[in-house]
Amino acid sequence: MKILFVHQNFPGQFLHVAPALARRGHDVLGLTVNTNPRKFDVNSARYQYTGKDITSQTFGLAVRFAESSRRGADVAVAAAQLKKSGFEPDIVFGHIGWGEGLFLKEVWPKAKKIVYAEFFYSPYGRDTHFDQEFQKDTLNGAIWIKARAAGMALDLSDADYAVAPTHWQASTIPGQYQSRMRVIHEGVRTDLIKPNDQASFELPEKNLTLKSGDEVFTFVSRNLEPYRGYHIVLRSLPKVLRERKNAHFVFIGGDGLSYGTPAPGGKSWKETILDEVRDQIDPNRVHFVGFLEYSRFLSLMQISRAHAYLTYPFVLSWSMLEAMSAGALVIGSNTPPVAEVIKHGQNGLLVDFFDVDGWSNMIIDAMARPEHYAGLRVAARETAVKGYDLNSVCLPSMISFLESI
């Protein structure tokens, strides 16, 4: 088959499946924006996004839909050039998030169109207004979210199939499209991400080496922000630091913004929340390491005595499954889709997202009684291997699905 993958951050969620299909003899092409700096292992083409000045031309609350439409049109122009050169895909597979697939059926009407539909925004419930501290319920906000979802609905309208990584994320897609949904996770490399009692993690600027057996708490987010519960965890630390005198807390993540609204006053969320508790925490035991090379991230997961993963009802991060694969004890927020994977007391622990004191107590107990939770670490690893392993579960499922159509 000829298969076109479309993603502004290609390879994105197609990191493994695109080269795997190429190895099986299919003609695979990735179409991505011309400013994408990422490297990948399949042939590619580029489109030029021309909508950078769209905000000055468009009614403010419709900006998001206008951006999606403009990007979709730019992708269609690039697709028409590919068609002119003789490329006729059997399958077009694109992410639903930015409007890139909106007009691809107009270029290739006979191609099967698949959308990667990892989440559908709604002004009601889900992530919206989940956290009343930072999310304000306004009419303008609701209109903006509805406008953002409009592009997704239009992309779904002529899709033959849609793929989501978890059942809860699939459930956010409007009901009229549910018959087209398939739930297939991208998968994690459990053969590489596995327990290692000999692992260690160095903090050379503090002349400190953490190793297996130490009281190490970990938290990972692309950026340290409320959507992933950074504020809840940081507020829980003063009590933990008082109770556990030898514990160290390592935060992986940047100072930017991935989701939600910016912090007030031009500061980052990292610094805004840190300012609340700065005088109650020991900087020699609370470490902000920014972004890490993957090998160092893996070592940290392998020595973690307790790993916190929180999220608004939103997309599930790969990092949680990777922590489970490494044999970490994951303490997760009792929110979807976390609770779809973690069963409290069976393969991890769940705490109400907003229960700061509950988080403190659970972390303290995990630090104090590692032997009590040893079975949960083993079960977490088994969950990752049996349900989310890339090579034995997820990749075969995705390849079988694509080749069947």
C-alpha positions as a LaTeX table, in Angstrom:
\begin{tabular}{lrrr}
\hline
Residue & $x$ (\AA) & $y$ (\AA) & $z$ (\AA) \\
\hline
Met1 & 0.00 & 0.00 & 0.00 \\
Lys2 & 0.86 & 3.65 & $-0.23$ \\
Ile3 & 0.32 & 5.33 & 3.13 \\
Leu4 & 0.55 & 9.04 & 3.89 \\
Phe5 & 1.00 & 10.15 & 7.52 \\
Val6 & 0.21 & 13.80 & 8.26 \\
His7 & 1.40 & 15.51 & 11.45 \\
Gln8 & 2.85 & 18.98 & 12.06 \\
Asn9 & 5.28 & 17.40 & 14.57 \\
Phe10 & 5.90 & 14.24 & 12.57 \\
Pro11 & 6.56 & 11.52 & 13.52 \\
Gly12 & 4.53 & 12.29 & 16.68 \\
Gln13 & 2.28 & 9.33 & 17.47 \\
Phe14 & 3.47 & 7.62 & 14.26 \\
Leu15 & 7.03 & 7.24 & 15.55 \\
His16 & 6.96 & 3.43 & 15.47 \\
Val17 & 4.20 & 2.48 & 13.06 \\
Ala18 & 5.46 & 4.50 & 10.06 \\
Pro19 & 8.94 & 2.87 & 9.85 \\
Ala20 & 7.45 & $-0.54$ & 10.73 \\
Leu21 & 5.11 & $-0.33$ & 7.75 \\
Ala22 & 8.00 & 0.78 & 5.53 \\
Arg23 & 9.98 & $-2.27$ & 6.65 \\
Arg24 & 7.03 & $-4.45$ & 5.63 \\
Gly25 & 7.32 & $-3.13$ & 2.09 \\
His26 & 4.68 & $-0.42$ & 2.07 \\
Asp27 & 5.36 & 2.94 & 0.42 \\
Val28 & 5.29 & 5.28 & 3.41 \\
Leu29 & 5.46 & 9.08 & 3.25 \\
Gly30 & 5.29 & 11.62 & 6.07 \\
Leu31 & 3.84 & 15.07 & 5.35 \\
Thr32 & 4.81 & 17.71 & 7.91 \\
Val33 & 5.23 & 21.46 & 8.26 \\
Asn34 & 8.40 & 22.91 & 6.76 \\
Thr35 & 9.60 & 24.20 & 10.16 \\
Asn36 & 9.53 & 20.76 & 11.82 \\
Pro37 & 13.11 & 20.09 & 13.06 \\
Arg38 & 12.58 & 16.44 & 14.01 \\
Lys39 & 14.38 & 13.55 & 12.36 \\
Phe40 & 12.62 & 10.41 & 11.20 \\
Asp41 & 13.27 & 7.19 & 9.31 \\
Val42 & 10.83 & 7.43 & 6.39 \\
Asn43 & 10.53 & 9.60 & 3.30 \\
Ser44 & 8.91 & 12.96 & 3.84 \\
Ala45 & 7.36 & 15.97 & 2.16 \\
Arg46 & 6.74 & 19.44 & 3.59 \\
Tyr47 & 3.95 & 21.96 & 3.54 \\
Gln48 & 4.27 & 25.66 & 4.30 \\
Tyr49 & 1.85 & 27.05 & 6.87 \\
Thr50 & 0.68 & 30.51 & 5.79 \\
Gly51 & $-1.66$ & 31.41 & 8.66 \\
Lys52 & 0.74 & 33.15 & 11.05 \\
Asp53 & $-1.01$ & 36.52 & 10.75 \\
Ile54 & $-4.50$ & 35.13 & 10.98 \\
Thr55 & $-5.24$ & 36.63 & 14.40 \\
Ser56 & $-5.15$ & 40.17 & 13.00 \\
Gln57 & $-7.64$ & 39.27 & 10.28 \\
Thr58 & $-10.24$ & 37.26 & 12.14 \\
Phe59 & $-12.90$ & 37.70 & 14.82 \\
Gly60 & $-11.04$ & 36.73 & 17.99 \\
Leu61 & $-13.19$ & 33.83 & 19.18 \\
Ala62 & $-13.05$ & 32.19 & 15.73 \\
Val63 & $-9.27$ & 32.34 & 15.50 \\
Arg64 & $-8.76$ & 28.68 & 16.39 \\
Phe65 & $-11.13$ & 27.45 & 13.68 \\
Ala66 & $-9.61$ & 29.87 & 11.18 \\
Glu67 & $-6.13$ & 28.55 & 12.00 \\
Ser68 & $-7.28$ & 24.95 & 11.49 \\
Ser69 & $-8.91$ & 25.83 & 8.17 \\
Arg70 & $-5.83$ & 27.70 & 6.97 \\
Arg71 & $-3.52$ & 24.85 & 7.94 \\
Gly72 & $-5.82$ & 22.34 & 6.28 \\
Ala73 & $-5.77$ & 24.37 & 3.08 \\
Asp74 & $-1.97$ & 24.61 & 3.16 \\
Val75 & $-1.70$ & 20.84 & 3.60 \\
Ala76 & $-4.11$ & 20.33 & 0.73 \\
Val77 & $-1.92$ & 22.48 & $-1.53$ \\
Ala78 & 1.08 & 20.32 & $-0.68$ \\
Ala79 & $-1.01$ & 17.17 & $-1.16$ \\
Ala80 & $-2.10$ & 18.36 & $-4.61$ \\
Gln81 & 1.57 & 18.73 & $-5.56$ \\
Leu82 & 2.21 & 15.16 & $-4.40$ \\
Lys83 & $-0.74$ & 14.00 & $-6.49$ \\
Lys84 & 0.60 & 15.87 & $-9.50$ \\
Ser85 & 3.90 & 14.03 & $-9.09$ \\
Gly86 & 2.03 & 10.70 & $-9.17$ \\
Phe87 & 1.61 & 9.88 & $-5.48$ \\
Glu88 & $-1.80$ & 8.28 & $-4.86$ \\
Pro89 & $-2.10$ & 6.96 & $-1.29$ \\
Asp90 & $-4.39$ & 4.10 & $-0.33$ \\
Ile91 & $-4.51$ & 5.42 & 3.24 \\
Val92 & $-4.18$ & 8.94 & 4.65 \\
Phe93 & $-3.61$ & 8.97 & 8.42 \\
Gly94 & $-3.42$ & 12.32 & 10.22 \\
His95 & $-3.73$ & 13.81 & 13.69 \\
Ile96 & $-7.01$ & 15.57 & 14.38 \\
Gly97 & $-5.54$ & 18.37 & 16.47 \\
Trp98 & $-4.59$ & 21.09 & 14.01 \\
Gly99 & $-6.85$ & 20.73 & 10.96 \\
Glu100 & $-4.22$ & 19.19 & 8.70 \\
Gly101 & $-6.58$ & 16.55 & 7.33 \\
Leu102 & $-9.60$ & 18.77 & 6.69 \\
Phe103 & $-9.38$ & 18.83 & 2.90 \\
Leu104 & $-7.41$ & 15.70 & 2.01 \\
Lys105 & $-10.50$ & 13.87 & 0.75 \\
Glu106 & $-10.85$ & 16.70 & $-1.76$ \\
Val107 & $-7.41$ & 15.76 & $-3.10$ \\
Trp108 & $-7.67$ & 11.98 & $-2.81$ \\
Pro109 & $-11.39$ & 11.06 & $-2.63$ \\
Lys110 & $-10.72$ & 7.32 & $-3.02$ \\
Ala111 & $-8.15$ & 7.07 & $-0.23$ \\
Lys112 & $-9.21$ & 5.69 & 3.13 \\
Lys113 & $-8.95$ & 8.53 & 5.62 \\
Ile114 & $-8.03$ & 7.79 & 9.24 \\
Val115 & $-7.76$ & 10.42 & 11.96 \\
Tyr116 & $-5.78$ & 10.07 & 15.16 \\
Ala117 & $-8.47$ & 11.35 & 17.51 \\
Glu118 & $-6.75$ & 11.40 & 20.90 \\
Phe119 & $-9.16$ & 13.91 & 22.48 \\
Phe120 & $-12.22$ & 15.95 & 21.59 \\
Tyr121 & $-12.58$ & 19.31 & 23.31 \\
Ser122 & $-15.85$ & 20.34 & 24.89 \\
Pro123 & $-16.90$ & 23.46 & 26.83 \\
Tyr124 & $-18.64$ & 21.13 & 29.30 \\
Gly125 & $-16.85$ & 18.76 & 31.66 \\
Arg126 & $-13.62$ & 16.88 & 30.85 \\
Asp127 & $-10.66$ & 19.20 & 31.29 \\
Thr128 & $-12.77$ & 22.36 & 30.99 \\
His129 & $-13.51$ & 24.00 & 34.36 \\
Phe130 & $-12.15$ & 20.92 & 36.15 \\
Asp131 & $-9.82$ & 23.09 & 38.23 \\
Gln132 & $-11.83$ & 26.07 & 39.45 \\
Glu133 & $-8.72$ & 27.73 & 40.86 \\
Phe134 & $-7.30$ & 28.41 & 37.41 \\
Gln135 & $-10.17$ & 27.92 & 34.97 \\
Lys136 & $-12.89$ & 30.56 & 34.80 \\
Asp137 & $-16.35$ & 29.74 & 33.50 \\
Thr138 & $-17.00$ & 32.42 & 30.87 \\
Leu139 & $-19.12$ & 32.58 & 27.75 \\
Asn140 & $-16.12$ & 33.69 & 25.68 \\
Gly141 & $-14.16$ & 30.68 & 26.91 \\
Ala142 & $-16.98$ & 28.31 & 26.00 \\
Ile143 & $-17.24$ & 29.82 & 22.51 \\
Trp144 & $-13.47$ & 29.52 & 22.00 \\
Ile145 & $-13.51$ & 25.84 & 22.96 \\
Lys146 & $-16.52$ & 25.15 & 20.72 \\
Ala147 & $-14.72$ & 26.87 & 17.83 \\
Arg148 & $-11.66$ & 24.72 & 18.48 \\
Ala149 & $-13.77$ & 21.57 & 18.44 \\
Ala150 & $-15.45$ & 22.62 & 15.19 \\
Gly151 & $-12.32$ & 21.87 & 13.19 \\
Met152 & $-12.09$ & 18.44 & 14.79 \\
Ala153 & $-15.73$ & 17.67 & 14.00 \\
Leu154 & $-15.21$ & 18.70 & 10.38 \\
Asp155 & $-12.13$ & 16.49 & 10.14 \\
Leu156 & $-14.10$ & 13.55 & 11.58 \\
Ser157 & $-17.04$ & 14.10 & 9.24 \\
Asp158 & $-15.43$ & 12.46 & 6.21 \\
Ala159 & $-13.06$ & 10.09 & 8.04 \\
Asp160 & $-13.48$ & 6.37 & 7.42 \\
Tyr161 & $-11.96$ & 5.47 & 10.79 \\
Ala162 & $-10.62$ & 7.17 & 13.91 \\
Val163 & $-8.03$ & 5.88 & 16.39 \\
Ala164 & $-7.64$ & 6.81 & 20.07 \\
Pro165 & $-5.08$ & 5.47 & 22.58 \\
Thr166 & $-7.46$ & 4.79 & 25.50 \\
His167 & $-11.12$ & 3.90 & 25.83 \\
Trp168 & $-11.90$ & 7.05 & 27.81 \\
Gln169 & $-10.23$ & 9.29 & 25.23 \\
Ala170 & $-12.21$ & 7.48 & 22.53 \\
Ser171 & $-15.40$ & 8.15 & 24.51 \\
Thr172 & $-14.87$ & 11.92 & 24.18 \\
Ile173 & $-15.50$ & 11.70 & 20.42 \\
Pro174 & $-19.12$ & 12.65 & 19.54 \\
Gly175 & $-21.56$ & 9.76 & 19.46 \\
Gln176 & $-22.28$ & 9.85 & 15.74 \\
Tyr177 & $-18.64$ & 8.94 & 15.08 \\
Gln178 & $-18.30$ & 6.17 & 17.68 \\
Ser179 & $-18.85$ & 3.36 & 15.17 \\
Arg180 & $-15.68$ & 4.51 & 13.40 \\
Met181 & $-13.52$ & 4.44 & 16.55 \\
Arg182 & $-10.72$ & 1.98 & 17.21 \\
Val183 & $-8.74$ & 1.97 & 20.48 \\
Ile184 & $-5.07$ & 1.24 & 19.85 \\
His185 & $-2.34$ & 2.69 & 22.06 \\
Glu186 & 0.96 & 3.78 & 20.51 \\
Gly187 & 2.83 & 1.47 & 22.87 \\
Val188 & 5.96 & 1.66 & 25.04 \\
Arg189 & 9.24 & $-0.21$ & 24.74 \\
Thr190 & 8.93 & $-2.49$ & 27.76 \\
Asp191 & 11.94 & $-4.46$ & 26.51 \\
Leu192 & 14.10 & $-1.37$ & 27.05 \\
Ile193 & 12.16 & 0.25 & 29.91 \\
Lys194 & 12.47 & $-2.28$ & 32.72 \\
Pro195 & 13.54 & $-2.46$ & 36.38 \\
Asn196 & 17.22 & $-2.12$ & 37.18 \\
Asp197 & 18.40 & $-2.27$ & 40.80 \\
Gln198 & 21.83 & $-1.03$ & 39.74 \\
Ala199 & 20.56 & 2.24 & 38.29 \\
Ser200 & 21.65 & 5.59 & 39.68 \\
Phe201 & 20.99 & 9.24 & 38.97 \\
Glu202 & 23.63 & 11.92 & 39.35 \\
Leu203 & 23.08 & 15.55 & 40.26 \\
Pro204 & 26.63 & 16.83 & 39.72 \\
Glu205 & 25.79 & 20.46 & 40.49 \\
Lys206 & 24.81 & 19.30 & 44.00 \\
Asn207 & 27.51 & 16.64 & 44.28 \\
Leu208 & 24.76 & 14.07 & 44.81 \\
Thr209 & 24.10 & 10.59 & 43.46 \\
Leu210 & 20.72 & 8.97 & 44.02 \\
Lys211 & 20.40 & 5.21 & 43.69 \\
Ser212 & 18.01 & 2.32 & 44.13 \\
Gly213 & 17.00 & 2.02 & 47.76 \\
Asp214 & 17.07 & 5.76 & 48.39 \\
Glu215 & 13.89 & 7.66 & 49.16 \\
Val216 & 13.40 & 9.18 & 45.72 \\
Phe217 & 10.15 & 10.79 & 44.60 \\
Thr218 & 9.69 & 11.66 & 40.93 \\
Phe219 & 7.36 & 13.85 & 38.92 \\
Val220 & 7.40 & 14.26 & 35.12 \\
Ser221 & 5.58 & 16.68 & 32.85 \\
Arg222 & 6.60 & 18.27 & 29.57 \\
Asn223 & 6.09 & 21.59 & 31.33 \\
Leu224 & 5.44 & 22.10 & 35.03 \\
Glu225 & 1.87 & 23.41 & 35.00 \\
Pro226 & $-1.59$ & 22.91 & 36.56 \\
Tyr227 & $-2.95$ & 20.63 & 33.79 \\
Arg228 & $-0.60$ & 17.90 & 35.05 \\
Gly229 & $-1.09$ & 18.65 & 38.74 \\
Tyr230 & 2.24 & 20.33 & 39.44 \\
His231 & 0.60 & 22.74 & 41.88 \\
Ile232 & $-0.99$ & 19.91 & 43.88 \\
Val233 & 2.24 & 17.96 & 44.24 \\
Leu234 & 4.33 & 20.98 & 45.15 \\
Arg235 & 1.83 & 22.01 & 47.82 \\
Ser236 & 2.00 & 18.51 & 49.29 \\
Leu237 & 5.80 & 18.59 & 49.72 \\
Pro238 & 6.27 & 20.63 & 52.92 \\
Lys239 & 4.54 & 17.98 & 55.02 \\
Val240 & 6.46 & 15.17 & 53.32 \\
Leu241 & 9.78 & 16.93 & 53.81 \\
Arg242 & 9.06 & 17.33 & 57.51 \\
Glu243 & 8.17 & 13.66 & 57.92 \\
Arg244 & 10.81 & 12.08 & 55.68 \\
Lys245 & 14.17 & 13.63 & 56.47 \\
Asn246 & 16.10 & 11.61 & 53.86 \\
Ala247 & 13.70 & 11.94 & 50.95 \\
His248 & 14.65 & 13.65 & 47.69 \\
Phe249 & 12.17 & 15.03 & 45.17 \\
Val250 & 13.07 & 15.25 & 41.48 \\
Phe251 & 10.93 & 17.25 & 39.04 \\
Ile252 & 11.43 & 16.74 & 35.30 \\
Gly253 & 9.90 & 19.35 & 33.00 \\
Gly254 & 10.28 & 22.76 & 31.45 \\
Asp255 & 9.22 & 26.26 & 32.42 \\
Gly256 & 6.92 & 26.77 & 29.43 \\
Leu257 & 3.23 & 26.17 & 28.76 \\
Ser258 & 1.80 & 23.10 & 27.05 \\
Tyr259 & $-1.86$ & 23.34 & 28.05 \\
Gly260 & $-4.23$ & 25.82 & 29.61 \\
Thr261 & $-3.69$ & 29.51 & 30.25 \\
Pro262 & $-0.44$ & 31.30 & 31.13 \\
Ala263 & 0.45 & 32.06 & 34.71 \\
Pro264 & $-0.32$ & 35.59 & 35.92 \\
Gly265 & 2.23 & 38.38 & 35.92 \\
Gly266 & 4.32 & 37.02 & 33.08 \\
Lys267 & 5.92 & 34.36 & 35.27 \\
Ser268 & 6.02 & 30.62 & 34.61 \\
Trp269 & 3.72 & 28.26 & 36.46 \\
Lys270 & 6.82 & 26.57 & 37.84 \\
Glu271 & 7.94 & 29.74 & 39.60 \\
Thr272 & 4.44 & 30.93 & 40.51 \\
Ile273 & 3.61 & 27.78 & 42.47 \\
Leu274 & 7.14 & 27.42 & 43.81 \\
Asp275 & 6.87 & 30.90 & 45.32 \\
Glu276 & 3.96 & 29.63 & 47.48 \\
Val277 & 6.11 & 27.04 & 49.25 \\
Arg278 & 9.66 & 28.24 & 48.68 \\
Asp279 & 10.23 & 29.04 & 52.35 \\
Gln280 & 8.91 & 25.60 & 53.39 \\
Ile281 & 11.09 & 23.34 & 51.27 \\
Asp282 & 14.75 & 22.42 & 51.37 \\
Pro283 & 16.44 & 23.23 & 48.02 \\
Asn284 & 19.04 & 20.58 & 48.79 \\
Arg285 & 16.32 & 17.93 & 48.63 \\
Val286 & 13.98 & 19.34 & 45.96 \\
His287 & 15.59 & 19.20 & 42.53 \\
Phe288 & 14.34 & 20.74 & 39.28 \\
Val289 & 16.28 & 19.10 & 36.45 \\
Gly290 & 14.49 & 20.53 & 33.39 \\
Phe291 & 14.49 & 18.29 & 30.33 \\
Leu292 & 16.57 & 15.11 & 30.42 \\
Glu293 & 18.17 & 12.81 & 27.91 \\
Tyr294 & 16.07 & 9.68 & 27.68 \\
Ser295 & 18.69 & 7.45 & 29.30 \\
Arg296 & 18.76 & 9.69 & 32.38 \\
Phe297 & 14.97 & 9.79 & 32.51 \\
Leu298 & 14.92 & 6.00 & 32.44 \\
Ser299 & 17.48 & 5.75 & 35.25 \\
Leu300 & 15.37 & 8.06 & 37.37 \\
Met301 & 12.26 & 5.93 & 36.84 \\
Gln302 & 14.24 & 2.84 & 37.81 \\
Ile303 & 15.30 & 4.28 & 41.17 \\
Ser304 & 12.01 & 6.01 & 41.97 \\
Arg305 & 10.39 & 4.85 & 45.18 \\
Ala306 & 7.21 & 6.76 & 44.34 \\
His307 & 6.24 & 8.41 & 41.06 \\
Ala308 & 3.32 & 10.86 & 40.96 \\
Tyr309 & 1.25 & 11.24 & 37.82 \\
Leu310 & $-1.64$ & 13.70 & 37.83 \\
Thr311 & $-3.72$ & 15.07 & 35.02 \\
Tyr312 & $-6.97$ & 16.88 & 34.44 \\
Pro313 & $-9.44$ & 14.62 & 32.54 \\
Phe314 & $-7.35$ & 14.85 & 29.38 \\
Val315 & $-4.86$ & 12.83 & 27.33 \\
Leu316 & $-2.73$ & 10.21 & 29.07 \\
Ser317 & 1.03 & 10.83 & 28.98 \\
Trp318 & 3.44 & 8.16 & 27.79 \\
Ser319 & 5.57 & 8.89 & 30.88 \\
Met320 & 3.07 & 7.21 & 33.22 \\
Leu321 & 3.20 & 3.93 & 31.32 \\
Glu322 & 6.96 & 4.20 & 31.04 \\
Ala323 & 7.23 & 4.61 & 34.82 \\
Met324 & 5.06 & 1.52 & 35.27 \\
Ser325 & 7.20 & $-0.41$ & 32.79 \\
Ala326 & 10.30 & 0.54 & 34.79 \\
Gly327 & 8.69 & $-0.96$ & 37.90 \\
Ala328 & 7.93 & 2.32 & 39.67 \\
Leu329 & 5.14 & 2.66 & 42.19 \\
Val330 & 2.82 & 5.11 & 40.47 \\
Ile331 & 0.55 & 7.27 & 42.59 \\
Gly332 & $-1.99$ & 8.61 & 40.14 \\
Ser333 & $-4.81$ & 11.12 & 40.25 \\
Asn334 & $-8.22$ & 9.48 & 40.34 \\
Thr335 & $-9.16$ & 11.03 & 37.01 \\
Pro336 & $-9.79$ & 9.57 & 33.58 \\
Pro337 & $-7.93$ & 8.17 & 31.77 \\
Val338 & $-5.48$ & 7.44 & 34.64 \\
Ala339 & $-8.01$ & 5.25 & 36.43 \\
Glu340 & $-8.49$ & 3.25 & 33.22 \\
Val341 & $-4.94$ & 1.95 & 33.62 \\
Ile342 & $-4.23$ & 2.12 & 37.35 \\
Lys343 & $-6.44$ & 0.09 & 39.67 \\
His344 & $-6.04$ & 1.27 & 43.25 \\
Gly345 & $-4.29$ & $-1.28$ & 45.42 \\
Gln346 & $-3.72$ & $-3.65$ & 42.49 \\
Asn347 & $-1.07$ & $-2.10$ & 40.23 \\
Gly348 & $-0.70$ & 1.36 & 41.75 \\
Leu349 & $-2.41$ & 3.91 & 43.96 \\
Leu350 & $-5.03$ & 6.58 & 43.25 \\
Val351 & $-5.64$ & 9.84 & 45.11 \\
Asp352 & $-8.26$ & 12.52 & 44.52 \\
Phe353 & $-6.64$ & 15.13 & 42.29 \\
Phe354 & $-7.26$ & 18.05 & 44.66 \\
Asp355 & $-6.59$ & 16.31 & 47.99 \\
Val356 & $-3.26$ & 17.92 & 48.92 \\
Asp357 & $-3.19$ & 16.30 & 52.35 \\
Gly358 & $-4.08$ & 12.94 & 50.81 \\
Trp359 & $-1.13$ & 13.27 & 48.45 \\
Ser360 & 1.20 & 14.13 & 51.34 \\
Asn361 & 0.08 & 11.11 & 53.35 \\
Met362 & 0.29 & 8.69 & 50.43 \\
Ile363 & 3.79 & 9.84 & 49.47 \\
Ile364 & 4.92 & 9.61 & 53.11 \\
Asp365 & 3.61 & 6.04 & 53.38 \\
Ala366 & 5.20 & 5.03 & 50.07 \\
Met367 & 8.54 & 6.39 & 51.27 \\
Ala368 & 8.26 & 4.74 & 54.68 \\
Arg369 & 7.06 & 1.27 & 53.58 \\
Pro370 & 8.56 & 0.30 & 50.23 \\
Glu371 & 8.27 & $-3.41$ & 51.02 \\
His372 & 4.51 & $-3.02$ & 51.54 \\
Tyr373 & 4.09 & $-1.80$ & 47.96 \\
Ala374 & 6.57 & $-4.14$ & 46.27 \\
Gly375 & 3.77 & $-6.23$ & 44.79 \\
Leu376 & 2.19 & $-3.17$ & 43.18 \\
Arg377 & 5.46 & $-2.39$ & 41.42 \\
Val378 & 5.54 & $-5.90$ & 39.96 \\
Ala379 & 1.89 & $-5.63$ & 38.91 \\
Ala380 & 2.54 & $-2.22$ & 37.31 \\
Arg381 & 5.25 & $-3.75$ & 35.17 \\
Glu382 & 2.92 & $-6.61$ & 34.20 \\
Thr383 & 0.21 & $-4.12$ & 33.19 \\
Ala384 & 2.62 & $-2.29$ & 30.92 \\
Val385 & 3.93 & $-5.50$ & 29.33 \\
Lys386 & 0.58 & $-7.21$ & 28.80 \\
Gly387 & $-1.45$ & $-4.21$ & 27.76 \\
Tyr388 & 0.85 & $-1.58$ & 26.28 \\
Asp389 & 4.01 & $-3.24$ & 25.00 \\
Leu390 & 4.99 & $-1.76$ & 21.66 \\
Asn391 & 6.29 & $-4.86$ & 19.88 \\
Ser392 & 3.96 & $-7.58$ & 21.13 \\
Val393 & 0.67 & $-5.69$ & 21.56 \\
Cys394 & 0.29 & $-2.19$ & 20.17 \\
Leu395 & 2.34 & $-2.19$ & 16.97 \\
Pro396 & 0.92 & $-5.53$ & 15.73 \\
Ser397 & $-2.59$ & $-4.24$ & 16.45 \\
Met398 & $-2.01$ & $-1.03$ & 14.51 \\
Ile399 & $-0.36$ & $-2.78$ & 11.57 \\
Ser400 & $-3.13$ & $-5.39$ & 11.43 \\
Phe401 & $-5.76$ & $-2.63$ & 11.47 \\
Leu402 & $-4.11$ & $-0.63$ & 8.70 \\
Glu403 & $-3.41$ & $-3.61$ & 6.48 \\
Ser404 & $-6.98$ & $-4.88$ & 6.91 \\
Ile405 & $-8.45$ & $-1.78$ & 5.27 \\
\hline
\end{tabular}
